[in-house]
Amino acid sequence: MSDIKSKAQGLDPNVQPRDVRELADKSNNIYESIAIIGKRARQISSDLKWEIQRKLEEFAVSTDTIEEVQENKEQIEISKFYERLPNTAIIATNEFLNDEIQWRYVEDRD
């Protein structure tokens, strides 16, 4: 997962226009390309969510009252780091265009 973060840190977090033909050429169908990118984006999102929850649990303090909420600077820094990462669809599109995603077709079983 840290590999995802290292890739994502070098990416521009802003959405950029893409050549549709370049996306379609990778799988011979634009809809398949978008489905592949979408599935990879969901995987990345799930991995990052699990990772941030694991890191934030280290700082969790169980209290009985609502008034005892404490600010933890490390927790805030971790949250800000993940907020600054590009959208998972941008990361997945970049991986797709750089041939870093492998996919296969599942055969129908009748």
Secondary structure, 3 states (H helix, E strand, C coil): CHHHHHHHHCCCCCCCCCCHHHHHHHHCCHHHHHHHHHHHHHHHHHHHHHHHHHHHHCCCCCCCCHHHCCCCHHHHHHHHHHHHCCCHHHHHHHHHHCCCCCCCCCCCCC
